[in-house]
Every structure is written in structure tokens, then in C-alpha cells.
Amino acid sequence: MNKDEMTKMMGGKGKVLEAKVVSLNTPKTAVVTVVTSHRHPIYKKATKRTQRYLVHNEMDTITVGDSVQIRETKPISKSKHFIIIGKIK
């Protein structure tokens, strides 16, 4: 993927989420988890929901345990629909 294609993907619209890197086993792919809180409509108890995503990783500085921002993009492969846009300090 060249730089023009990356800027087109990064400049697009889509959901921007904060996630934590869980795995970096495959090249250019990272597994991240996004944790959201949800309140039960009747009992009002707050619960956490965890969703795992496969993310396209062009950055070489990402390690397991880092917090990153991901953005939704056009499908890159069968299961990759997000890219990493930056590292959160």
C-alpha cells in the first residue's frame, strides 16, 4: 500500500475509537479491544462490553499494551475494517 492510498484511507470519515493493543502476531495486523460501558435499561446497572477488532497496522512503533486510536475505513481484507491512526500517550 503506497502513501497516497494510506492518506485517502486516513482522511476518510468513519468511527474513531480508542482501543488497547492485545496482539501483534501477524505482520501489518494488530488485534485490539475496545471497551464501552452500557447501562441496563431496567436495572440501571453499568456493565462493560468488550469488542475485539482486527486492525491494519502500518506503524512499527506499536507494541502490545499500547493505547491507540483507530478509524473505520473501507474493507482492507475479509476481517479488517479499521486502521490505526495514532498512538495515545
DSSP file (Angstrom, degrees, kcal/mol; ACC not computed):
  #  RESIDUE AA STRUCTURE BP1 BP2  ACC     N-H-->O    O-->H-N    N-H-->O    O-->H-N    TCO  KAPPA ALPHA  PHI   PSI    X-CA   Y-CA   Z-CA
    1    1 A M              0   0    0      0, 0.0     2,-0.1     0, 0.0     0, 0.0   0.000 360.0 360.0 360.0 125.2    0.0    0.0    0.0
    2    2 A N     >  -     0   0    0      1,-0.1     4,-1.7     4,-0.0     5,-0.1  -0.278 360.0 -99.2 -87.5 177.0    1.6    3.3   -1.0
    3    3 A K  H  > S+     0   0    0      1,-0.2     4,-2.3     2,-0.2     5,-0.2   0.842 118.9  56.5 -66.8 -35.1    1.4    6.6    0.8
    4    4 A D  H  > S+     0   0    0      1,-0.2     4,-1.9     2,-0.2    -1,-0.2   0.909 107.9  48.1 -63.4 -42.0   -1.4    8.1   -1.4
    5    5 A E  H  > S+     0   0    0      1,-0.2     4,-2.1     2,-0.2    -1,-0.2   0.885 110.9  51.7 -65.8 -37.8   -3.7    5.1   -0.6
    6    6 A M  H  X S+     0   0    0     -4,-1.7     4,-2.7     1,-0.2    -2,-0.2   0.908 109.2  49.0 -66.0 -41.2   -2.9    5.5    3.1
    7    7 A T  H  X S+     0   0    0     -4,-2.3     4,-2.0     2,-0.2    -1,-0.2   0.869 109.7  52.5 -68.6 -33.8   -3.8    9.2    3.2
    8    8 A K  H  < S+     0   0    0     -4,-1.9     4,-0.5     2,-0.2    -1,-0.2   0.925 113.3  43.9 -63.6 -43.5   -7.0    8.5    1.3
    9    9 A M  H >< S+     0   0    0     -4,-2.1     3,-0.7     1,-0.2    -2,-0.2   0.908 116.4  46.2 -68.1 -41.1   -8.0    5.9    4.0
   10   10 A M  H 3< S+     0   0    0     -4,-2.7    -1,-0.2     1,-0.2    -2,-0.2   0.795 110.0  53.9 -74.0 -27.5   -6.9    8.1    6.9
   11   11 A G  T 3< S+     0   0    0     -4,-2.0    -1,-0.2    -5,-0.2    -2,-0.2   0.540  91.6 100.7 -83.4  -6.0   -8.6   11.2    5.6
   12   12 A G  S <  S-     0   0    0     -3,-0.7     2,-0.2    -4,-0.5    -3,-0.1  -0.105  76.5-101.8 -76.2 174.4  -12.0    9.5    5.3
   13   13 A K        +     0   0    0     58,-0.0     2,-0.3     3,-0.0    -1,-0.1  -0.572  60.6 108.1 -91.8 159.4  -14.9    9.6    7.5
   14   14 A G        -     0   0    0     -2,-0.2     2,-0.1    59,-0.0    59,-0.1  -0.849  68.9 -43.8 154.6 172.8  -15.9    6.9   10.0
   15   15 A K        -     0   0    0     -2,-0.3    57,-2.4    56,-0.1     2,-0.5  -0.374  45.2-154.0 -64.4 139.7  -16.0    6.0   13.6
   16   16 A V  E     +A   71   0A   0     55,-0.2     2,-0.3    -2,-0.1    55,-0.2  -0.985  21.4 177.3-115.8 122.5  -12.9    6.9   15.7
   17   17 A L  E     -A   70   0A   0     53,-2.6    53,-2.8    -2,-0.5     2,-0.5  -0.877  29.7-127.2-125.5 154.2  -12.4    4.7   18.7
   18   18 A E  E     +A   69   0A   0     -2,-0.3    17,-0.3    51,-0.2     2,-0.3  -0.880  40.3 168.6 -98.4 133.6   -9.9    4.3   21.5
   19   19 A A  E     -A   68   0A   0     49,-2.9    49,-2.7    -2,-0.5     2,-0.4  -0.888  32.7-125.1-141.7 167.4   -8.5    0.8   21.8
   20   20 A K  E     -AB  67  33A   0     13,-2.1    13,-2.2    -2,-0.3     2,-0.3  -0.971  30.5-119.1-119.1 133.1   -5.8   -1.2   23.5
   21   21 A V  E     + B   0  32A   0     45,-2.6    44,-2.0    -2,-0.4    11,-0.3  -0.546  35.1 169.7 -74.7 129.1   -3.4   -3.5   21.5
   22   22 A V  E     +     0   0A   0      9,-3.4     2,-0.3     1,-0.3    10,-0.2   0.752  60.8  12.9-107.3 -37.9   -3.8   -7.1   22.5
   23   23 A S  E     - B   0  31A   0      8,-1.6     8,-2.4    40,-0.1    -1,-0.3  -0.997  37.8-178.8-148.3 146.8   -1.8   -9.0   19.9
   24   24 A L        +     0   0    0     -2,-0.3     6,-0.1     6,-0.2     4,-0.1  -0.236  41.9 130.6-133.2  42.9    0.7   -8.4   17.1
   25   25 A N        +     0   0    0      2,-0.1     5,-0.1     6,-0.0    -1,-0.1   0.845  62.5  53.6 -72.5 -34.7    1.2  -11.9   15.8
   26   26 A T  S >  S-     0   0    0      3,-0.4     3,-1.3    -3,-0.1     2,-0.1  -0.745  95.4 -99.9-103.2 150.2    0.7  -11.3   12.1
   27   27 A P  T 3  S+     0   0    0      0, 0.0     3,-0.1     0, 0.0    -2,-0.1  -0.449 103.3   2.6 -69.5 138.0    2.6   -8.6   10.0
   28   28 A K  T 3  S+     0   0    0     -2,-0.1    29,-2.0     1,-0.1     2,-0.4   0.619 114.6  95.6  62.9  16.7    0.7   -5.4    9.4
   29   29 A T  E <   - C   0  56A   0     -3,-1.3    -3,-0.4    27,-0.2     2,-0.4  -1.000  49.6-175.9-136.1 136.3   -2.2   -6.6   11.5
   30   30 A A  E     - C   0  55A   0     25,-2.6    25,-3.0    -2,-0.4     2,-0.5  -0.958  20.5-137.3-127.2 148.4   -3.0   -5.9   15.2
   31   31 A V  E     +BC  23  54A   0     -8,-2.4    -9,-3.4    -2,-0.4    -8,-1.6  -0.930  30.7 178.8-103.8 125.2   -5.7   -7.2   17.4
   32   32 A V  E     -BC  21  53A   0     21,-2.5    21,-2.5    -2,-0.5     2,-0.4  -0.869  20.1-140.8-124.5 157.9   -7.2   -4.5   19.6
   33   33 A T  E     -BC  20  52A   0    -13,-2.2   -13,-2.1    -2,-0.3     2,-0.5  -0.961   7.3-158.9-118.9 139.5  -10.0   -4.4   22.2
   34   34 A V  E     - C   0  51A   0     17,-2.8    17,-2.2    -2,-0.4     2,-0.5  -0.976   8.7-158.4-116.0 124.0  -12.5   -1.6   22.6
   35   35 A V  E     + C   0  50A   0     -2,-0.5     2,-0.3   -17,-0.3    15,-0.2  -0.904  14.6 175.2-107.0 124.2  -14.2   -1.3   26.0
   36   36 A T  E     - C   0  49A   0     13,-2.7    13,-3.3    -2,-0.5     2,-0.4  -0.927  24.7-129.2-123.2 151.5  -17.5    0.5   26.2
   37   37 A S  E     - C   0  48A   0     -2,-0.3     2,-0.4    11,-0.2    11,-0.2  -0.790  22.8-171.7-101.4 147.6  -19.8    0.9   29.2
   38   38 A H  E     - C   0  47A   0      9,-3.0     9,-3.2    -2,-0.4     2,-0.5  -0.998  14.6-142.0-139.2 135.9  -23.5    0.2   28.9
   39   39 A R  E     - C   0  46A   0     -2,-0.4     7,-0.2     7,-0.2     5,-0.0  -0.882  25.9-117.8-104.6 130.8  -26.3    0.8   31.4
   40   40 A H     >  -     0   0    0      5,-2.3     4,-1.4    -2,-0.5     6,-0.0  -0.427  20.2-135.0 -64.8 134.1  -29.1   -1.7   31.7
   41   41 A P  T  4 S+     0   0    0      0, 0.0    -1,-0.1     0, 0.0    -2,-0.0   0.803  97.1  24.6 -66.1 -29.0  -32.4   -0.1   30.7
   42   42 A I  T  4 S+     0   0    0      3,-0.1    -2,-0.0     1,-0.0    -3,-0.0   0.871 130.6  35.1 -99.3 -49.8  -34.4   -1.5   33.6
   43   43 A Y  T  4 S-     0   0    0      2,-0.1     3,-0.1     1,-0.0    -3,-0.0   0.599  88.8-141.7 -87.4 -11.8  -31.9   -2.2   36.4
   44   44 A K     <  +     0   0    0     -4,-1.4     2,-0.4     1,-0.2    -1,-0.0   0.651  46.9 149.0  62.0  18.4  -29.7    0.7   35.7
   45   45 A K        -     0   0    0      1,-0.0    -5,-2.3    -6,-0.0     2,-0.4  -0.683  46.5-127.3 -83.9 135.2  -26.5   -1.3   36.4
   46   46 A A  E     -C   39   0A   0     -2,-0.4     2,-0.3    -7,-0.2    -7,-0.2  -0.681  31.9-180.0 -83.7 131.2  -23.5   -0.3   34.5
   47   47 A T  E     -C   38   0A   0     -9,-3.2    -9,-3.0    -2,-0.4     2,-0.4  -0.909  23.5-123.6-127.2 157.6  -21.7   -3.1   32.6
   48   48 A K  E     -C   37   0A   0     -2,-0.3     2,-0.4   -11,-0.2   -11,-0.2  -0.824  17.6-160.3-101.6 139.9  -18.7   -3.2   30.4
   49   49 A R  E     -C   36   0A   0    -13,-3.3   -13,-2.7    -2,-0.4     2,-0.5  -0.976   5.4-159.2-117.9 133.6  -18.8   -4.5   26.8
   50   50 A T  E     -C   35   0A   0     -2,-0.4     2,-0.4   -15,-0.2   -15,-0.2  -0.951   8.3-175.7-116.2 129.3  -15.6   -5.6   25.1
   51   51 A Q  E     -C   34   0A   0    -17,-2.2   -17,-2.8    -2,-0.5     2,-0.4  -0.985  13.0-148.1-124.8 133.8  -15.2   -5.9   21.4
   52   52 A R  E     -C   33   0A   0     -2,-0.4     2,-0.3   -19,-0.2   -19,-0.2  -0.838  16.9-174.1-102.3 137.9  -12.2   -7.2   19.5
   53   53 A Y  E     -C   32   0A   0    -21,-2.5   -21,-2.5    -2,-0.4     2,-0.5  -0.965  25.6-130.8-129.3 146.4  -11.2   -5.8   16.1
   54   54 A L  E     -Cd  31  80A   0     25,-0.6    27,-0.8    -2,-0.3    28,-0.6  -0.869  36.0-167.1 -90.9 129.6   -8.5   -6.7   13.6
   55   55 A V  E     -Cd  30  82A   0    -25,-3.0   -25,-2.6    -2,-0.5     2,-0.4  -0.936  25.0-116.3-127.0 139.5   -6.8   -3.5   12.6
   56   56 A H  E     -Cd  29  83A   0     26,-2.6    28,-1.9    -2,-0.4     2,-0.6  -0.616  32.6-161.6 -73.7 129.3   -4.4   -2.6    9.8
   57   57 A N        +     0   0    0    -29,-2.0   -29,-0.1    -2,-0.4    28,-0.1  -0.910  29.5 157.4-122.4 102.1   -1.1   -1.6   11.3
   58   58 A E        +     0   0    0     -2,-0.6     2,-0.3    26,-0.3    -1,-0.1   0.628  55.5  92.7 -91.7 -17.5    1.4    0.4    9.2
   59   59 A M        -     0   0    0      1,-0.1     3,-0.4    25,-0.1   -31,-0.1  -0.600  57.2-163.3 -82.5 134.4    3.2    1.8   12.3
   60   60 A D  S    S+     0   0    0     -2,-0.3    -1,-0.1     1,-0.2    -3,-0.0   0.529  81.8  70.9 -90.2  -6.7    6.3   -0.1   13.5
   61   61 A T  S    S+     0   0    0      2,-0.0     2,-0.3    26,-0.0    -1,-0.2   0.491  71.0 108.3 -90.4  -2.7    6.3    1.6   16.9
   62   62 A I        +     0   0    0     -3,-0.4     2,-0.3     4,-0.0     6,-0.0  -0.570  45.0 178.9 -78.6 134.5    3.1   -0.1   18.2
   63   63 A T    >   -     0   0    0     -2,-0.3     3,-1.7   -42,-0.0   -42,-0.2  -0.850  40.5 -76.8-127.8 167.2    3.7   -2.7   21.0
   64   64 A V  T 3  S+     0   0    0     -2,-0.3   -42,-0.2     1,-0.2     3,-0.1  -0.434 117.4  29.1 -65.0 132.7    1.3   -4.9   23.0
   65   65 A G  T 3  S+     0   0    0    -44,-2.0    -1,-0.2     1,-0.4     2,-0.1   0.266  87.7 132.0 100.6 -10.0   -0.4   -2.9   25.7
   66   66 A D    <   -     0   0    0     -3,-1.7   -45,-2.6   -46,-0.1     2,-0.5  -0.419  56.3-127.6 -73.7 149.3   -0.3    0.4   23.9
   67   67 A S  E     +AE  20  88A   0     21,-0.5    21,-2.8   -47,-0.2     2,-0.3  -0.865  38.0 175.1 -94.3 131.0   -3.5    2.6   23.7
   68   68 A V  E     -AE  19  87A   0    -49,-2.7   -49,-2.9    -2,-0.5     2,-0.4  -0.882  31.8-122.5-133.2 161.6   -4.2    3.6   20.1
   69   69 A Q  E     -AE  18  86A   0     17,-2.7    16,-2.6    -2,-0.3    17,-1.1  -0.912  30.1-167.9-102.6 135.1   -6.8    5.5   18.1
   70   70 A I  E     -AE  17  84A   0    -53,-2.8   -53,-2.6    -2,-0.4     2,-0.4  -0.920   5.6-155.4-122.9 150.8   -8.5    3.5   15.3
   71   71 A R  E     -AE  16  83A   0     12,-2.4    12,-2.1    -2,-0.3   -55,-0.2  -0.975  21.6-117.1-127.4 140.0  -10.7    4.7   12.5
   72   72 A E  E     + E   0  82A   0    -57,-2.4     2,-0.3    -2,-0.4    10,-0.3  -0.495  44.8 163.7 -70.2 140.7  -13.3    2.8   10.5
   73   73 A T        -     0   0    0      8,-2.7     3,-0.1    -2,-0.2   -64,-0.1  -0.836  44.5 -60.5-145.7-179.7  -12.4    2.6    6.8
   74   74 A K  S    S-     0   0    0     -2,-0.3    -1,-0.1     1,-0.1     2,-0.1  -0.330  77.5 -76.3 -64.2 155.0  -13.3    0.7    3.6
   75   75 A P        -     0   0    0      0, 0.0     6,-0.2     0, 0.0    -1,-0.1  -0.315  43.7-176.8 -60.1 128.7  -12.6   -3.1    3.9
   76   76 A I  S    S-     0   0    0      4,-2.7     2,-0.2     1,-0.2     5,-0.1   0.784  72.1 -16.0 -92.3 -35.8   -8.9   -3.9    3.6
   77   77 A S  S    S-     0   0    0      3,-1.2    -1,-0.2     0, 0.0     0, 0.0  -0.787  93.4 -67.4-148.9-167.7   -9.5   -7.6    3.8
   78   78 A K  S    S+     0   0    0     -2,-0.2     3,-0.0     1,-0.2     0, 0.0   0.866 131.6  15.8 -59.5 -38.0  -12.2  -10.0    4.9
   79   79 A S  S    S+     0   0    0      1,-0.0     2,-0.7   -26,-0.0   -25,-0.6   0.449 104.4  92.2-120.4  -1.9  -12.0   -9.1    8.5
   80   80 A K  E     +d   54   0A   0      1,-0.1    -4,-2.7   -27,-0.1    -3,-1.2  -0.864  29.8 144.8-102.1 116.3  -10.0   -5.8    8.6
   81   81 A H  E     +     0   0A   0    -27,-0.8    -8,-2.7    -2,-0.7     2,-0.3   0.216  57.7  65.3-129.3  10.0  -12.2   -2.7    8.5
   82   82 A F  E     -dE  55  72A   0    -28,-0.6   -26,-2.6   -10,-0.3     2,-0.3  -0.933  58.6-158.3-132.1 154.9  -10.2   -0.3   10.8
   83   83 A I  E     -dE  56  71A   0    -12,-2.1   -12,-2.4    -2,-0.3     2,-0.5  -0.946  27.4-111.6-128.9 155.0   -6.8    1.3   10.6
   84   84 A I  E     + E   0  70A   0    -28,-1.9   -26,-0.3    -2,-0.3   -14,-0.2  -0.744  31.9 177.0 -84.1 126.7   -4.5    2.7   13.4
   85   85 A I  E     -     0   0A   0    -16,-2.6     2,-0.3    -2,-0.5   -15,-0.2   0.583  58.8 -20.0-107.1 -13.2   -4.3    6.4   13.1
   86   86 A G  E     - E   0  69A   0    -17,-1.1   -17,-2.7   -27,-0.0     2,-0.4  -0.950  57.9-102.7 177.6 163.6   -2.2    7.2   16.1
   87   87 A K  E     - E   0  68A   0     -2,-0.3     2,-0.4   -19,-0.2   -19,-0.3  -0.834  30.9-137.7-100.1 136.3   -0.8    6.3   19.5
   88   88 A I  E       E   0  67A   0    -21,-2.8   -21,-0.5    -2,-0.4    -2,-0.0  -0.803 360.0 360.0 -94.7 132.8   -2.3    7.8   22.7
   89   89 A K              0   0    0     -2,-0.4    -1,-0.1   -23,-0.1   -21,-0.1   0.485 360.0 360.0 -77.8 360.0    0.2    8.8   25.3
